[in-house]
Amino acid sequence: MANSREADPNLGYLTKKETEVKLPRPTRVKNKTPASIQITAEQILREARERQEAEIRPPKQKITDSTELGDYRLRKRKEFEDLIRRVRWNKSVWVKYAKWEESQKDFARSRSVWERALEVDYRDHTLWLKYADFEMKNKFVNHARNVWDRATQLLPRVDQLWYKYIHMEEVLGNVAAARQIFERWMKWMPDQQGWLSYIKFELRYNEVERAREIFERFVDCHPKVSAWIRFSKFEMKNGEIARARNCYERAVNKLGDDEEAEELFVAFAEFEEKCKETERARCIYKFALDHIPKGRAEELYKKFVAFEKQYGDREGIEDAIVGKRRFQYEDEVRKNPLNYDVWFDYIRLEESCGNRQRIEDVYERAIANLPPAQEKRYWQRYIYMWINYVLYEELYTQDVDRTRDIYNLCLKMIPHEKFSFAKIWLMAAQFEIRQLNIDQARKILGSAIGMAPKDKIFKKYIEIELQLGNIERCRKLYEKYLEWSPENCYAWSKYAELERSLSETERARALFELAIDQPALDMPELLWKAYIDFEISESEYGRTRDLYERLLDRTKHLKVWISYAKFEASAMEEVLQDSELSESEYKKKCLQRARGVFEKALSYFRTSAPELKEERAMLLEEWLNTEKSFGELGNVELVTSKLPKKLKKRRHIETEDGPAGYEEYIDYLFPEETQTTNLKILEAAYKWKKQKVVSDDD
């Protein structure tokens, strides 16, 4: 009863325990050490092969009479026909069917199968090949010809069909028919291999003239370098050197600019080399190197260098090496035409060879590559190509007109409204001076001043006019110079120097006065020094003192004080001869004046600029040296009592990230500062004492 309750009708009245799938318990491997006998994969495969059962093959059927044969054929044909109906597009079925019919010696049926297969897909050339092979194998020559004719007519671009057809006729010894087939094929303009097969066919029967005619048609159909080289080699092989050379020459005329022209020239040169015509070969190499773009002539250069090493002299070898370097430069400038350094190297190479036409050609090509932008930094290298060009034309070719034209073209090329080059203007003017054309030089320099005035141009123009003795022109130029650049101290000084050299003292002084009254000057210290030196040279000591006083109103620089003091210390010595006073009295006066200047300077630095301690110390050192230079008249103790003490101190180094350590520096402690420091200490002690008394009272 218990079992009937547990039984499940869905499980066929079986209990769940009875329907459970009992899996084998996994065995635990206790001993994991490797076995003494190891089994390899090769051994397992060999044992499996040995234990394999023999293949079951159907028994061979022997046909004993014609009835059985007929039944067998009927059954096989039915199988093939059924298969064809199912997979009509499968060509292998048709081929098997036709071959089976052929094996039964029923050639008519086999031919019928082949024709039916061609109706399915006549574009498949493999069917035509197998069909023709069937006819040829069974010696049905006319049938085979028929098949080949139809195949070549329907598929004229399949070369294999033509080759097989021609081969059949040639095997049969029917040379005329084979030639006729070749002619039919050539009308379709096949590839090079087809033409070469026709030529080889004629050569097999020693028909050299026919082969030559075919070659002529071949190079017309395929005007390529390889075709012409084959034609020339054919003539060379037959000993026709003149004809071979003619072929090469015709090829050069037709294909001289072709991409494969390098190969043609190399073959032509090697042909001449074989004929012992080394000069002809050299001319061909040079002609090729001049006409082929440098990017495609790498192999040609290698061949030329090897040729020159074998047949050439030292000069020829050097030319070949130069040609190789020329090729490298051409390649670099082709990649980056704005690389002016490469152009300079290329020009130097051509100049070392000395071929004027080549040099000028490279110069023209180089200057045609304008910089990318109208900014002076891009033009600075470029402009030197123009400079080298004009120098070459003037010094080496000595072509004055061409040099002048290059100068004019260069000056037109430069955008003067944005920037200019004084060097070019000056070189053009100096060139005209060398040609004794002063008026033209003046025109060039005048144009330069009008279009792009520069310091160098003004200076050189004034120098030229000064050498020619045109003082009025020099004055006008200085006026233009100062009108263009009124802050230029150099121009003011030189103008005044010119007037002084002409003994025009008042004009020179007036110029200096105008100059120091200018609101802005680039180097005023040089101008003031020149003015002071001018007055000293004229022995105008009163004016010189006035100048120093005026200068000190503008600046209280240490150098001005020292210069003023030195002037006072030496001023009286120059008028000693014209005076009635003794030498010691004059020296004493000089020293007193110098001391007055030093005391004024020291008072200024002490009161108005106390932070300039180093300058103050330098002033005292200079004062001490001056006192010593006067010997017994000098009072050294007067200065030594004022000299500071040098103290080595430390201070914080402040950076953006905060304090970064300490640094040592020299500080100066003057005597009056020491007394002040002591007073401050006493005052601080008194305050502390007072605060302490108040706190005790509280």
Disulfide bonds with the S-S distance in Angstrom:
none
